[in-house]
Amino acid sequence: MFLDDSFRKWARIREFVPPFGIKGQDNLIKAILSVTKEYRLTPALDSLSCRRCIIVGNGGVLANKSLGSRIDDYDIVVRLNSAPVKGFEKDVGSKTTLRITYPEGAMQRPEQYERDSLFVLAGFKWQDFKWLKYIVYKERVIPAGLGKEKRKPDLRF
């Protein structure tokens, strides 16, 4: 599902909480969309005439298999979570078209992400949407329980 300004019209997903819908997330999604410019497939992805896809996980099953060049031959290479590429190109390839993750599976350092790939958030719970808001607005995340007093999650959007 790609979010755009018409998300509020999607009756099928409005009544279900994440991961099955967006119930309770309307204001948060609206805030995120107000500052993002692109939330559709890139023109390069849309223009592909032949869409042969491969999904590459982050398990060790490809280790020492030398399948990197065969993986890179696919039109679209989807990687999951923090599946490493740098240093493992011989086995896993070097191409990444989409990287799909949820916050707990995301890479921790920005330099680990491929600059020419599309990052896709798989939101499973309300905290995942809030995590996305923190990233979009470049806000500092202060986990509950840290600081002088115990902090409650900020549910205001």
CNS distance restraints for C-alpha pairs under 8 A (distance, minus, plus):
assign (resid   2 and name CA) (resid  39 and name CA) 6.51 0.50 0.50
assign (resid   2 and name CA) (resid  40 and name CA) 6.13 0.50 0.50
assign (resid   3 and name CA) (resid   7 and name CA) 6.04 0.50 0.50
assign (resid   3 and name CA) (resid  33 and name CA) 7.93 0.50 0.50
assign (resid   3 and name CA) (resid  39 and name CA) 6.46 0.50 0.50
assign (resid   3 and name CA) (resid  40 and name CA) 7.72 0.50 0.50
assign (resid   4 and name CA) (resid  33 and name CA) 7.02 0.50 0.50
assign (resid   4 and name CA) (resid  39 and name CA) 6.73 0.50 0.50
assign (resid   4 and name CA) (resid  40 and name CA) 8.00 0.50 0.50
assign (resid   5 and name CA) (resid  30 and name CA) 7.56 0.50 0.50
assign (resid   5 and name CA) (resid  33 and name CA) 7.24 0.50 0.50
assign (resid   6 and name CA) (resid  10 and name CA) 7.38 0.50 0.50
assign (resid   8 and name CA) (resid  14 and name CA) 7.20 0.50 0.50
assign (resid   8 and name CA) (resid  26 and name CA) 7.18 0.50 0.50
assign (resid  10 and name CA) (resid  14 and name CA) 6.24 0.50 0.50
assign (resid  11 and name CA) (resid  15 and name CA) 7.25 0.50 0.50
assign (resid  12 and name CA) (resid  21 and name CA) 7.84 0.50 0.50
assign (resid  13 and name CA) (resid  20 and name CA) 6.80 0.50 0.50
assign (resid  13 and name CA) (resid  21 and name CA) 4.21 0.50 0.50
assign (resid  13 and name CA) (resid  22 and name CA) 6.00 0.50 0.50
assign (resid  13 and name CA) (resid  23 and name CA) 7.35 0.50 0.50
assign (resid  14 and name CA) (resid  21 and name CA) 5.88 0.50 0.50
assign (resid  14 and name CA) (resid  22 and name CA) 5.40 0.50 0.50
assign (resid  14 and name CA) (resid  23 and name CA) 5.08 0.50 0.50
assign (resid  15 and name CA) (resid  21 and name CA) 6.76 0.50 0.50
assign (resid  15 and name CA) (resid  22 and name CA) 7.28 0.50 0.50
assign (resid  15 and name CA) (resid  23 and name CA) 5.38 0.50 0.50
assign (resid  16 and name CA) (resid  20 and name CA) 5.67 0.50 0.50
assign (resid  16 and name CA) (resid  21 and name CA) 4.44 0.50 0.50
assign (resid  16 and name CA) (resid  22 and name CA) 6.21 0.50 0.50
assign (resid  16 and name CA) (resid  23 and name CA) 5.28 0.50 0.50
assign (resid  17 and name CA) (resid  21 and name CA) 4.96 0.50 0.50
assign (resid  17 and name CA) (resid  22 and name CA) 5.47 0.50 0.50
assign (resid  17 and name CA) (resid  23 and name CA) 4.67 0.50 0.50
assign (resid  17 and name CA) (resid  24 and name CA) 7.01 0.50 0.50
assign (resid  17 and name CA) (resid 125 and name CA) 7.68 0.50 0.50
assign (resid  18 and name CA) (resid  22 and name CA) 5.71 0.50 0.50
assign (resid  18 and name CA) (resid  23 and name CA) 7.09 0.50 0.50
assign (resid  18 and name CA) (resid 123 and name CA) 6.80 0.50 0.50
assign (resid  18 and name CA) (resid 124 and name CA) 5.18 0.50 0.50
assign (resid  18 and name CA) (resid 125 and name CA) 4.97 0.50 0.50
assign (resid  18 and name CA) (resid 126 and name CA) 6.54 0.50 0.50
assign (resid  19 and name CA) (resid 123 and name CA) 6.13 0.50 0.50
assign (resid  19 and name CA) (resid 124 and name CA) 4.08 0.50 0.50
assign (resid  19 and name CA) (resid 125 and name CA) 5.97 0.50 0.50
assign (resid  20 and name CA) (resid 124 and name CA) 7.88 0.50 0.50
assign (resid  22 and name CA) (resid  26 and name CA) 6.89 0.50 0.50
assign (resid  25 and name CA) (resid  29 and name CA) 5.99 0.50 0.50
assign (resid  25 and name CA) (resid 126 and name CA) 7.08 0.50 0.50
assign (resid  25 and name CA) (resid 129 and name CA) 7.57 0.50 0.50
assign (resid  26 and name CA) (resid  30 and name CA) 6.09 0.50 0.50
assign (resid  27 and name CA) (resid  31 and name CA) 6.17 0.50 0.50
assign (resid  27 and name CA) (resid 157 and name CA) 6.38 0.50 0.50
assign (resid  28 and name CA) (resid  32 and name CA) 6.29 0.50 0.50
assign (resid  28 and name CA) (resid 129 and name CA) 7.20 0.50 0.50
assign (resid  28 and name CA) (resid 130 and name CA) 7.24 0.50 0.50
assign (resid  28 and name CA) (resid 133 and name CA) 7.28 0.50 0.50
assign (resid  28 and name CA) (resid 157 and name CA) 5.73 0.50 0.50
assign (resid  29 and name CA) (resid  33 and name CA) 6.07 0.50 0.50
assign (resid  29 and name CA) (resid 129 and name CA) 7.52 0.50 0.50
assign (resid  30 and name CA) (resid  34 and name CA) 6.12 0.50 0.50
assign (resid  31 and name CA) (resid  35 and name CA) 7.03 0.50 0.50
assign (resid  31 and name CA) (resid 133 and name CA) 7.77 0.50 0.50
assign (resid  31 and name CA) (resid 157 and name CA) 7.68 0.50 0.50
assign (resid  32 and name CA) (resid  36 and name CA) 6.40 0.50 0.50
assign (resid  32 and name CA) (resid 132 and name CA) 7.79 0.50 0.50
assign (resid  32 and name CA) (resid 133 and name CA) 5.91 0.50 0.50
assign (resid  32 and name CA) (resid 136 and name CA) 6.70 0.50 0.50
assign (resid  33 and name CA) (resid  37 and name CA) 7.56 0.50 0.50
assign (resid  35 and name CA) (resid 136 and name CA) 7.44 0.50 0.50
assign (resid  35 and name CA) (resid 137 and name CA) 7.99 0.50 0.50
assign (resid  36 and name CA) (resid 136 and name CA) 7.55 0.50 0.50
assign (resid  41 and name CA) (resid  45 and name CA) 6.11 0.50 0.50
assign (resid  41 and name CA) (resid  46 and name CA) 6.28 0.50 0.50
assign (resid  41 and name CA) (resid 118 and name CA) 7.99 0.50 0.50
assign (resid  42 and name CA) (resid  46 and name CA) 6.26 0.50 0.50
assign (resid  42 and name CA) (resid 118 and name CA) 7.84 0.50 0.50
assign (resid  43 and name CA) (resid  47 and name CA) 5.97 0.50 0.50
assign (resid  44 and name CA) (resid  48 and name CA) 6.60 0.50 0.50
assign (resid  48 and name CA) (resid  75 and name CA) 7.67 0.50 0.50
assign (resid  50 and name CA) (resid  75 and name CA) 7.14 0.50 0.50
assign (resid  51 and name CA) (resid  75 and name CA) 5.69 0.50 0.50
assign (resid  51 and name CA) (resid  76 and name CA) 6.69 0.50 0.50
assign (resid  52 and name CA) (resid  74 and name CA) 5.59 0.50 0.50
assign (resid  52 and name CA) (resid  75 and name CA) 5.19 0.50 0.50
assign (resid  52 and name CA) (resid  76 and name CA) 6.22 0.50 0.50
assign (resid  53 and name CA) (resid  74 and name CA) 5.83 0.50 0.50
assign (resid  53 and name CA) (resid  75 and name CA) 6.05 0.50 0.50
assign (resid  53 and name CA) (resid  76 and name CA) 4.66 0.50 0.50
assign (resid  53 and name CA) (resid  77 and name CA) 5.92 0.50 0.50
assign (resid  53 and name CA) (resid  78 and name CA) 7.35 0.50 0.50
assign (resid  54 and name CA) (resid  71 and name CA) 7.24 0.50 0.50
assign (resid  54 and name CA) (resid  74 and name CA) 6.59 0.50 0.50
assign (resid  54 and name CA) (resid  76 and name CA) 6.47 0.50 0.50
assign (resid  54 and name CA) (resid  77 and name CA) 5.21 0.50 0.50
assign (resid  54 and name CA) (resid  78 and name CA) 6.12 0.50 0.50
assign (resid  55 and name CA) (resid  77 and name CA) 6.10 0.50 0.50
assign (resid  55 and name CA) (resid  78 and name CA) 4.64 0.50 0.50
assign (resid  55 and name CA) (resid  79 and name CA) 5.89 0.50 0.50
assign (resid  55 and name CA) (resid  80 and name CA) 7.63 0.50 0.50
assign (resid  56 and name CA) (resid  77 and name CA) 7.19 0.50 0.50
assign (resid  56 and name CA) (resid  78 and name CA) 6.02 0.50 0.50
assign (resid  56 and name CA) (resid  79 and name CA) 4.90 0.50 0.50
assign (resid  56 and name CA) (resid  80 and name CA) 6.62 0.50 0.50
assign (resid  56 and name CA) (resid  83 and name CA) 7.82 0.50 0.50
assign (resid  56 and name CA) (resid  92 and name CA) 7.70 0.50 0.50
assign (resid  57 and name CA) (resid  79 and name CA) 5.94 0.50 0.50
assign (resid  57 and name CA) (resid  80 and name CA) 5.30 0.50 0.50
assign (resid  57 and name CA) (resid  81 and name CA) 7.85 0.50 0.50
assign (resid  57 and name CA) (resid  83 and name CA) 6.26 0.50 0.50
assign (resid  58 and name CA) (resid  79 and name CA) 7.74 0.50 0.50
assign (resid  58 and name CA) (resid  80 and name CA) 6.58 0.50 0.50
assign (resid  58 and name CA) (resid  81 and name CA) 7.31 0.50 0.50
assign (resid  58 and name CA) (resid  82 and name CA) 6.90 0.50 0.50
assign (resid  58 and name CA) (resid  83 and name CA) 4.20 0.50 0.50
assign (resid  58 and name CA) (resid  84 and name CA) 7.00 0.50 0.50
assign (resid  59 and name CA) (resid  83 and name CA) 7.78 0.50 0.50
assign (resid  62 and name CA) (resid  66 and name CA) 7.68 0.50 0.50
assign (resid  62 and name CA) (resid  67 and name CA) 7.31 0.50 0.50
assign (resid  62 and name CA) (resid  91 and name CA) 5.88 0.50 0.50
assign (resid  62 and name CA) (resid  92 and name CA) 6.57 0.50 0.50
assign (resid  63 and name CA) (resid  91 and name CA) 5.95 0.50 0.50
assign (resid  63 and name CA) (resid  92 and name CA) 7.99 0.50 0.50
assign (resid  64 and name CA) (resid  91 and name CA) 6.10 0.50 0.50
assign (resid  65 and name CA) (resid  91 and name CA) 5.69 0.50 0.50
assign (resid  66 and name CA) (resid  90 and name CA) 5.23 0.50 0.50
assign (resid  66 and name CA) (resid  91 and name CA) 4.29 0.50 0.50
assign (resid  66 and name CA) (resid  92 and name CA) 7.56 0.50 0.50
assign (resid  67 and name CA) (resid  71 and name CA) 6.20 0.50 0.50
assign (resid  67 and name CA) (resid  90 and name CA) 6.66 0.50 0.50
assign (resid  67 and name CA) (resid  91 and name CA) 4.94 0.50 0.50
assign (resid  67 and name CA) (resid  92 and name CA) 6.20 0.50 0.50
assign (resid  67 and name CA) (resid  93 and name CA) 7.04 0.50 0.50
assign (resid  68 and name CA) (resid  72 and name CA) 6.20 0.50 0.50
assign (resid  68 and name CA) (resid  89 and name CA) 5.71 0.50 0.50
assign (resid  68 and name CA) (resid  90 and name CA) 4.79 0.50 0.50
assign (resid  68 and name CA) (resid  91 and name CA) 4.56 0.50 0.50
assign (resid  68 and name CA) (resid  92 and name CA) 4.45 0.50 0.50
assign (resid  68 and name CA) (resid  93 and name CA) 3.49 0.50 0.50
assign (resid  68 and name CA) (resid  94 and name CA) 7.05 0.50 0.50
assign (resid  69 and name CA) (resid  73 and name CA) 6.37 0.50 0.50
assign (resid  69 and name CA) (resid  90 and name CA) 7.23 0.50 0.50
assign (resid  69 and name CA) (resid  93 and name CA) 5.78 0.50 0.50
assign (resid  70 and name CA) (resid  74 and name CA) 7.39 0.50 0.50
assign (resid  70 and name CA) (resid  93 and name CA) 7.65 0.50 0.50
assign (resid  71 and name CA) (resid  77 and name CA) 7.31 0.50 0.50
assign (resid  71 and name CA) (resid  92 and name CA) 6.75 0.50 0.50
assign (resid  71 and name CA) (resid  93 and name CA) 5.69 0.50 0.50
assign (resid  71 and name CA) (resid  95 and name CA) 7.93 0.50 0.50
assign (resid  72 and name CA) (resid  77 and name CA) 7.25 0.50 0.50
assign (resid  72 and name CA) (resid  93 and name CA) 5.46 0.50 0.50
assign (resid  72 and name CA) (resid  94 and name CA) 6.60 0.50 0.50
assign (resid  72 and name CA) (resid  95 and name CA) 5.55 0.50 0.50
assign (resid  76 and name CA) (resid  96 and name CA) 7.45 0.50 0.50
assign (resid  76 and name CA) (resid  97 and name CA) 5.50 0.50 0.50
assign (resid  76 and name CA) (resid  98 and name CA) 7.53 0.50 0.50
assign (resid  77 and name CA) (resid  95 and name CA) 6.46 0.50 0.50
assign (resid  77 and name CA) (resid  96 and name CA) 5.12 0.50 0.50
assign (resid  77 and name CA) (resid  97 and name CA) 5.08 0.50 0.50
assign (resid  77 and name CA) (resid  98 and name CA) 6.50 0.50 0.50
assign (resid  78 and name CA) (resid  96 and name CA) 6.21 0.50 0.50
assign (resid  78 and name CA) (resid  97 and name CA) 5.90 0.50 0.50
assign (resid  78 and name CA) (resid  98 and name CA) 4.75 0.50 0.50
assign (resid  78 and name CA) (resid  99 and name CA) 5.77 0.50 0.50
assign (resid  78 and name CA) (resid 100 and name CA) 7.28 0.50 0.50
assign (resid  79 and name CA) (resid  83 and name CA) 6.35 0.50 0.50
assign (resid  79 and name CA) (resid  96 and name CA) 6.64 0.50 0.50
assign (resid  79 and name CA) (resid  97 and name CA) 7.95 0.50 0.50
assign (resid  79 and name CA) (resid  98 and name CA) 6.30 0.50 0.50
assign (resid  79 and name CA) (resid  99 and name CA) 4.81 0.50 0.50
assign (resid  79 and name CA) (resid 100 and name CA) 6.35 0.50 0.50
assign (resid  80 and name CA) (resid  99 and name CA) 5.72 0.50 0.50
assign (resid  80 and name CA) (resid 100 and name CA) 5.06 0.50 0.50
assign (resid  80 and name CA) (resid 101 and name CA) 5.89 0.50 0.50
assign (resid  81 and name CA) (resid  99 and name CA) 6.88 0.50 0.50
assign (resid  81 and name CA) (resid 100 and name CA) 5.94 0.50 0.50
assign (resid  81 and name CA) (resid 101 and name CA) 4.35 0.50 0.50
assign (resid  81 and name CA) (resid 102 and name CA) 6.95 0.50 0.50
assign (resid  81 and name CA) (resid 105 and name CA) 4.77 0.50 0.50
assign (resid  81 and name CA) (resid 106 and name CA) 5.40 0.50 0.50
assign (resid  81 and name CA) (resid 107 and name CA) 7.25 0.50 0.50
assign (resid  82 and name CA) (resid 101 and name CA) 7.61 0.50 0.50
assign (resid  82 and name CA) (resid 105 and name CA) 5.97 0.50 0.50
assign (resid  82 and name CA) (resid 106 and name CA) 5.53 0.50 0.50
assign (resid  82 and name CA) (resid 107 and name CA) 5.11 0.50 0.50
assign (resid  84 and name CA) (resid  88 and name CA) 7.13 0.50 0.50
assign (resid  85 and name CA) (resid  89 and name CA) 5.86 0.50 0.50
assign (resid  85 and name CA) (resid  92 and name CA) 6.55 0.50 0.50
assign (resid  85 and name CA) (resid  93 and name CA) 6.98 0.50 0.50
assign (resid  85 and name CA) (resid  94 and name CA) 6.13 0.50 0.50
assign (resid  86 and name CA) (resid  94 and name CA) 7.45 0.50 0.50
assign (resid  88 and name CA) (resid  92 and name CA) 5.94 0.50 0.50
assign (resid  88 and name CA) (resid  93 and name CA) 7.24 0.50 0.50
assign (resid  89 and name CA) (resid  93 and name CA) 4.31 0.50 0.50
assign (resid  89 and name CA) (resid  94 and name CA) 5.16 0.50 0.50
assign (resid  96 and name CA) (resid 114 and name CA) 6.98 0.50 0.50
assign (resid  96 and name CA) (resid 116 and name CA) 7.76 0.50 0.50
assign (resid  96 and name CA) (resid 117 and name CA) 5.72 0.50 0.50
assign (resid  97 and name CA) (resid 116 and name CA) 7.35 0.50 0.50
assign (resid  97 and name CA) (resid 117 and name CA) 4.64 0.50 0.50
assign (resid  97 and name CA) (resid 118 and name CA) 6.10 0.50 0.50
assign (resid  98 and name CA) (resid 117 and name CA) 5.47 0.50 0.50
assign (resid  98 and name CA) (resid 118 and name CA) 4.73 0.50 0.50
assign (resid  98 and name CA) (resid 119 and name CA) 5.90 0.50 0.50
assign (resid  98 and name CA) (resid 120 and name CA) 6.83 0.50 0.50
assign (resid  99 and name CA) (resid 117 and name CA) 7.02 0.50 0.50
assign (resid  99 and name CA) (resid 118 and name CA) 6.26 0.50 0.50
assign (resid  99 and name CA) (resid 119 and name CA) 4.99 0.50 0.50
assign (resid  99 and name CA) (resid 120 and name CA) 5.89 0.50 0.50
assign (resid 100 and name CA) (resid 119 and name CA) 6.22 0.50 0.50
assign (resid 100 and name CA) (resid 120 and name CA) 4.65 0.50 0.50
assign (resid 100 and name CA) (resid 121 and name CA) 5.89 0.50 0.50
assign (resid 100 and name CA) (resid 122 and name CA) 6.53 0.50 0.50
assign (resid 101 and name CA) (resid 105 and name CA) 5.79 0.50 0.50
assign (resid 101 and name CA) (resid 106 and name CA) 5.76 0.50 0.50
assign (resid 101 and name CA) (resid 119 and name CA) 7.94 0.50 0.50
assign (resid 101 and name CA) (resid 120 and name CA) 6.46 0.50 0.50
assign (resid 101 and name CA) (resid 121 and name CA) 5.36 0.50 0.50
assign (resid 101 and name CA) (resid 122 and name CA) 5.60 0.50 0.50
assign (resid 102 and name CA) (resid 106 and name CA) 6.22 0.50 0.50
assign (resid 102 and name CA) (resid 121 and name CA) 5.65 0.50 0.50
assign (resid 102 and name CA) (resid 122 and name CA) 4.99 0.50 0.50
assign (resid 102 and name CA) (resid 123 and name CA) 6.13 0.50 0.50
assign (resid 102 and name CA) (resid 124 and name CA) 7.45 0.50 0.50
assign (resid 102 and name CA) (resid 128 and name CA) 7.04 0.50 0.50
assign (resid 103 and name CA) (resid 121 and name CA) 7.70 0.50 0.50
assign (resid 103 and name CA) (resid 128 and name CA) 6.22 0.50 0.50
assign (resid 103 and name CA) (resid 131 and name CA) 7.03 0.50 0.50
assign (resid 107 and name CA) (resid 112 and name CA) 6.70 0.50 0.50
assign (resid 107 and name CA) (resid 113 and name CA) 7.41 0.50 0.50
assign (resid 108 and name CA) (resid 112 and name CA) 7.85 0.50 0.50
assign (resid 109 and name CA) (resid 113 and name CA) 7.76 0.50 0.50
assign (resid 123 and name CA) (resid 128 and name CA) 5.25 0.50 0.50
assign (resid 123 and name CA) (resid 129 and name CA) 6.31 0.50 0.50
assign (resid 124 and name CA) (resid 128 and name CA) 6.51 0.50 0.50
assign (resid 125 and name CA) (resid 129 and name CA) 7.25 0.50 0.50
assign (resid 126 and name CA) (resid 130 and name CA) 6.53 0.50 0.50
assign (resid 127 and name CA) (resid 131 and name CA) 6.06 0.50 0.50
assign (resid 128 and name CA) (resid 132 and name CA) 6.36 0.50 0.50
assign (resid 129 and name CA) (resid 133 and name CA) 6.34 0.50 0.50
assign (resid 130 and name CA) (resid 134 and name CA) 6.33 0.50 0.50
assign (resid 131 and name CA) (resid 135 and name CA) 6.45 0.50 0.50
assign (resid 132 and name CA) (resid 136 and name CA) 6.15 0.50 0.50
assign (resid 133 and name CA) (resid 137 and name CA) 5.98 0.50 0.50
assign (resid 134 and name CA) (resid 138 and name CA) 5.57 0.50 0.50
assign (resid 134 and name CA) (resid 139 and name CA) 4.78 0.50 0.50
assign (resid 134 and name CA) (resid 140 and name CA) 6.84 0.50 0.50
assign (resid 134 and name CA) (resid 141 and name CA) 6.88 0.50 0.50
assign (resid 135 and name CA) (resid 139 and name CA) 6.51 0.50 0.50
assign (resid 142 and name CA) (resid 146 and name CA) 7.09 0.50 0.50
assign (resid 143 and name CA) (resid 151 and name CA) 7.78 0.50 0.50
assign (resid 144 and name CA) (resid 150 and name CA) 6.52 0.50 0.50
assign (resid 144 and name CA) (resid 151 and name CA) 4.83 0.50 0.50
assign (resid 144 and name CA) (resid 152 and name CA) 5.86 0.50 0.50
assign (resid 144 and name CA) (resid 153 and name CA) 6.27 0.50 0.50
assign (resid 145 and name CA) (resid 149 and name CA) 7.34 0.50 0.50
assign (resid 145 and name CA) (resid 150 and name CA) 4.52 0.50 0.50
assign (resid 145 and name CA) (resid 151 and name CA) 5.43 0.50 0.50
assign (resid 145 and name CA) (resid 152 and name CA) 7.75 0.50 0.50
assign (resid 146 and name CA) (resid 150 and name CA) 6.32 0.50 0.50
assign (resid 146 and name CA) (resid 151 and name CA) 6.85 0.50 0.50
assign (resid 147 and name CA) (resid 151 and name CA) 7.56 0.50 0.50
